[in-house]
């Protein structure tokens, strides 16, 4: 039986900034418009966190039963390490996704019922990343899904349930947030690329190769800083988000200096810190009067 600490590790807490930041930024957009609804923002946070934990457990289960986690250099995987039975991890994934679905149902009921289609698509994407007969995460499409659901959908959706409209600012703010969420997955897959290639798991890092993946990571981490400067044309305070540069720079330096294997684990943490710093600063900037 897995210990509580092992279950927590299996939830992969270092990836949770990808769930918190888009909700914060989406709420910042609503504050900027004077339409923030705090109880809806909290429910959106429950949805986002539950989906992130659910997809992490789902990946643990699906990769574990396929045997792609048998040789691993990254954080603990419950099934691959044989500390938890596959069915237990599968149940944990369904439980987390169920919590997210329940919170999403409340948001749909109090906003618009068509949001249910978005929720169903998100759950299908969470399971289909490494689950099912043809997981899209094995076909270099994981980053696309992360950008869509933890960038566009999460930011715009959070703003929408509070404002009940889609704005240009929400769409623009979702792009750098989606890029930073993708950076988490890219560095994770860069670390696992040699083992993934051996078992036929064709992640984007495997398809691009080592050098181009490192360039992609650099663009995904530094690109949002430049976008913050661009947003400052209409919203001057967004330049504050550029202050996340000192947090991002060591991670990019490590990747550009060919850190590999276990040496990329701290980079994953640093990437999450960059996402948190950027998200907090961008949210603050949106909340400040122009």
C-alpha positions as CSV (number, residue, x, y, z in Angstrom):
1,X,0.0,0.0,0.0
2,X,1.3,3.4,-0.9
3,X,1.8,5.9,1.9
4,X,0.1,9.3,2.0
5,X,3.4,10.8,1.1
6,X,3.7,8.6,-2.0
7,X,0.1,9.4,-3.0
8,X,1.0,13.1,-2.7
9,X,4.2,12.6,-4.8
10,X,2.0,10.7,-7.4
11,X,-0.2,13.8,-7.6
12,X,2.9,15.6,-8.8
13,X,2.6,18.8,-6.8
14,X,5.3,20.6,-8.9
15,X,2.8,20.6,-11.8
16,X,0.0,22.4,-9.8
17,X,1.1,25.9,-10.8
18,X,-0.3,25.0,-14.2
19,X,-3.7,24.7,-12.6
20,X,-3.5,27.7,-10.2
21,X,-2.0,30.4,-12.5
22,X,-4.6,30.4,-15.4
23,X,-7.4,30.8,-12.8
24,X,-5.6,33.7,-11.2
25,X,-5.0,35.4,-14.5
26,X,-8.6,34.8,-15.7
27,X,-9.8,36.3,-12.5
28,X,-7.5,39.3,-13.0
29,X,-9.1,39.9,-16.4
30,X,-12.5,39.9,-14.6
31,X,-11.3,42.3,-12.0
32,X,-9.9,44.6,-14.7
33,X,-13.4,44.7,-16.2
34,X,-15.1,45.2,-12.8
35,X,-16.9,41.9,-13.1
36,X,-15.2,39.6,-10.6
37,X,-17.3,37.0,-8.9
38,X,-15.2,35.4,-6.2
39,X,-17.2,32.3,-5.5
40,X,-17.1,31.4,-9.2
41,X,-13.3,32.0,-9.2
42,X,-12.9,29.6,-6.3
43,X,-15.0,27.0,-8.1
44,X,-12.9,27.5,-11.2
45,X,-9.8,26.8,-9.1
46,X,-11.4,23.6,-7.8
47,X,-12.1,22.5,-11.3
48,X,-8.5,23.3,-12.5
49,X,-6.7,21.7,-9.6
50,X,-8.9,18.6,-9.7
51,X,-8.3,18.2,-13.4
52,X,-4.5,18.6,-13.0
53,X,-4.4,16.0,-10.2
54,X,-6.7,13.7,-12.2
55,X,-4.6,13.9,-15.4
56,X,-1.5,13.2,-13.3
57,X,-3.0,10.0,-11.8
58,X,-4.5,9.0,-15.1
59,X,-1.0,9.3,-16.7
60,X,0.5,7.3,-13.9
61,X,-2.0,4.5,-14.4
62,X,-1.9,4.4,-18.2
63,X,1.9,4.6,-18.5
64,X,2.3,2.2,-15.7
65,X,0.1,-0.6,-17.2
66,X,1.8,-0.1,-20.5
67,X,5.2,-0.5,-18.9
68,X,6.6,2.8,-20.1
69,X,7.4,3.9,-16.5
70,X,9.4,0.7,-15.6
71,X,12.7,2.6,-16.1
72,X,12.3,6.2,-14.8
73,X,14.6,9.1,-13.7
74,X,11.8,11.5,-12.7
75,X,9.5,11.8,-9.7
76,X,7.8,8.7,-8.2
77,X,5.2,7.0,-10.3
78,X,2.8,4.9,-8.2
79,X,2.1,2.1,-10.7
80,X,5.5,2.0,-12.4
81,X,7.2,1.7,-9.0
82,X,4.7,-0.9,-7.9
83,X,3.8,0.9,-4.6
84,X,0.1,1.1,-5.6
85,X,-2.2,-1.2,-7.5
86,X,-3.2,0.0,-11.0
87,X,-6.9,-0.1,-10.1
88,X,-6.3,2.1,-7.0
89,X,-4.5,4.7,-9.1
90,X,-7.2,4.6,-11.8
91,X,-9.9,5.1,-9.0
92,X,-7.9,8.1,-7.7
93,X,-7.9,9.6,-11.2
94,X,-11.6,9.1,-11.6
95,X,-12.2,10.6,-8.1
96,X,-10.2,13.7,-8.9
97,X,-11.9,14.1,-12.3
98,X,-15.2,13.6,-10.6
99,X,-14.6,16.4,-8.1
100,X,-13.6,18.7,-11.0
101,X,-16.7,17.6,-12.9
102,X,-19.0,18.4,-10.0
103,X,-17.6,21.9,-9.5
104,X,-17.8,22.4,-13.3
105,X,-21.4,21.4,-13.2
106,X,-22.2,24.1,-10.7
107,X,-20.5,26.7,-12.9
108,X,-22.4,25.5,-15.9
109,X,-25.7,25.6,-14.1
110,X,-25.1,29.2,-12.9
111,X,-23.6,30.5,-16.2
112,X,-24.5,28.6,-19.3
113,X,-25.1,24.9,-20.0
114,X,-23.0,24.8,-23.1
115,X,-20.0,24.9,-20.7
116,X,-20.7,21.2,-20.2
117,X,-19.3,20.5,-23.6
118,X,-16.1,22.2,-22.7
119,X,-15.9,20.1,-19.5
120,X,-16.6,16.9,-21.3
121,X,-13.8,17.7,-23.8
122,X,-11.4,18.5,-21.0
123,X,-12.1,15.2,-19.3
124,X,-11.7,13.3,-22.5
125,X,-8.4,15.1,-23.1
126,X,-7.3,14.3,-19.5
127,X,-7.8,10.6,-20.0
128,X,-6.8,10.4,-23.7
129,X,-3.3,11.9,-23.1
130,X,-1.9,8.5,-22.3
131,X,-5.0,6.4,-21.9
132,X,-7.1,4.5,-24.5
133,X,-6.0,2.6,-27.6
134,X,-4.4,5.6,-29.3
135,X,-3.1,8.1,-26.7
136,X,-2.3,11.4,-28.3
137,X,0.5,12.0,-25.8
138,X,2.3,9.2,-27.6
139,X,1.9,11.1,-31.0
140,X,3.6,14.4,-30.0
141,X,0.3,16.2,-29.4
142,X,0.6,16.6,-25.6
143,X,1.8,20.2,-25.8
144,X,-1.1,21.2,-28.1
145,X,-3.6,19.9,-25.5
146,X,-1.8,21.6,-22.6
147,X,-1.8,24.9,-24.5
148,X,-5.5,24.6,-25.3
149,X,-6.8,23.4,-21.9
150,X,-4.4,25.0,-19.4
151,X,-4.0,28.1,-21.4
152,X,-6.9,29.2,-23.6
153,X,-9.7,27.3,-22.0
154,X,-8.6,27.8,-18.4
155,X,-7.9,31.6,-18.6
156,X,-10.8,32.5,-21.0
157,X,-13.1,30.1,-19.2
158,X,-12.3,31.5,-15.8
159,X,-12.9,35.0,-17.0
160,X,-16.1,33.9,-18.9
161,X,-17.9,32.3,-15.9
162,X,-17.5,35.6,-14.1
163,X,-18.0,38.1,-16.9
164,X,-20.2,36.0,-19.2
165,X,-18.4,37.2,-22.3
166,X,-15.1,36.6,-24.1
167,X,-12.8,39.5,-24.4
168,X,-9.6,40.2,-26.4
169,X,-7.7,40.7,-23.2
170,X,-8.7,37.3,-21.9
171,X,-7.5,35.7,-25.2
172,X,-4.3,37.6,-25.2
173,X,-3.5,36.8,-21.5
174,X,-4.2,33.1,-22.2
175,X,-1.3,32.8,-24.7
176,X,1.7,33.3,-22.4
177,X,0.0,31.2,-19.7
178,X,-0.5,28.4,-22.2
179,X,3.2,28.7,-23.2
180,X,4.4,28.4,-19.6
181,X,2.2,25.3,-19.1
182,X,3.7,23.8,-22.2
183,X,7.2,24.5,-20.8
184,X,6.5,22.3,-17.9
185,X,5.6,19.4,-20.2
186,X,8.5,20.1,-22.5
187,X,11.1,19.9,-19.8
188,X,9.4,16.8,-18.3
189,X,9.5,15.1,-21.7
190,X,13.1,16.3,-22.4
191,X,14.2,14.5,-19.2
192,X,12.3,11.3,-20.2
193,X,13.1,11.4,-23.9
194,X,15.7,8.6,-24.0
195,X,13.5,6.2,-22.1
196,X,10.4,7.2,-24.0
197,X,12.2,6.6,-27.4
198,X,13.1,3.1,-26.3
199,X,9.5,2.1,-25.5
200,X,8.0,3.8,-28.6
201,X,6.5,6.8,-26.8
202,X,6.8,9.5,-29.4
203,X,6.5,12.7,-27.4
204,X,7.3,16.0,-29.0
205,X,10.7,15.9,-27.4
206,X,11.4,12.5,-29.1
207,X,10.2,13.8,-32.4
208,X,12.1,17.1,-32.3
209,X,15.3,15.7,-30.9
210,X,17.4,17.0,-28.0
211,X,18.7,20.3,-29.5
212,X,15.4,21.6,-31.0
213,X,13.5,20.6,-27.8
214,X,15.9,22.8,-25.8
215,X,15.3,25.7,-28.2
216,X,11.6,25.2,-27.8
217,X,11.8,25.3,-24.1
218,X,13.8,28.6,-24.3
219,X,11.1,30.1,-26.5
220,X,8.3,28.9,-24.2
221,X,9.9,30.4,-21.1
222,X,11.2,33.7,-22.5
223,X,8.3,34.3,-24.9
224,X,5.8,35.2,-22.2
225,X,8.1,37.9,-20.9
226,X,8.1,39.6,-24.3
227,X,4.3,39.2,-24.6
228,X,4.0,41.0,-21.3
229,X,5.8,43.9,-22.8
230,X,3.5,43.8,-25.8
231,X,0.4,43.8,-23.6
232,X,1.8,47.0,-21.9
233,X,0.7,49.0,-25.0
234,X,-2.9,48.7,-23.8
235,X,-2.3,47.8,-20.1
236,X,0.9,49.5,-18.9
237,X,1.2,47.6,-15.6
238,X,1.7,44.3,-17.4
239,X,5.4,45.2,-17.7
240,X,5.6,44.0,-14.1
241,X,5.4,40.4,-15.4
242,X,8.9,40.9,-16.9
243,X,10.2,40.8,-13.4
244,X,9.9,37.0,-13.6
245,X,13.1,37.0,-15.7
246,X,15.4,36.3,-12.8
247,X,13.3,33.2,-11.9
248,X,13.2,32.0,-15.5
249,X,16.9,32.6,-16.4
250,X,18.5,29.8,-14.3
251,X,16.1,27.2,-15.7
252,X,16.8,28.3,-19.3
253,X,20.6,28.4,-18.5
254,X,20.5,24.8,-17.2
255,X,18.6,23.6,-20.3
256,X,20.9,25.4,-22.7
257,X,23.9,24.0,-20.8
258,X,22.6,20.5,-21.7
259,X,21.3,19.4,-18.3
260,X,19.9,15.9,-18.7
261,X,18.2,13.1,-16.7
262,X,18.0,13.8,-13.0
263,X,19.6,17.2,-13.4
264,X,16.4,18.3,-15.1
265,X,14.2,17.6,-12.1
266,X,15.2,20.9,-10.4
267,X,14.5,22.6,-13.7
268,X,11.0,21.4,-13.6
269,X,10.6,23.0,-10.2
270,X,12.1,26.2,-11.4
271,X,9.8,26.2,-14.4
272,X,6.8,25.9,-12.0
273,X,8.3,28.8,-9.9
274,X,8.5,30.9,-13.1
275,X,4.9,30.2,-14.0
276,X,3.8,31.2,-10.4
277,X,5.9,34.4,-10.5
278,X,4.7,35.4,-13.9
279,X,1.1,34.5,-13.1
280,X,1.1,36.4,-9.8
281,X,2.7,39.5,-11.4
282,X,0.4,39.5,-14.4
283,X,-2.6,39.0,-12.2
284,X,-1.5,42.0,-10.0
285,X,-0.9,44.1,-13.1
286,X,-4.5,43.4,-14.4
287,X,-5.9,44.3,-11.0
288,X,-4.1,47.6,-10.8
289,X,-6.0,50.7,-12.1
290,X,-4.7,51.8,-15.5
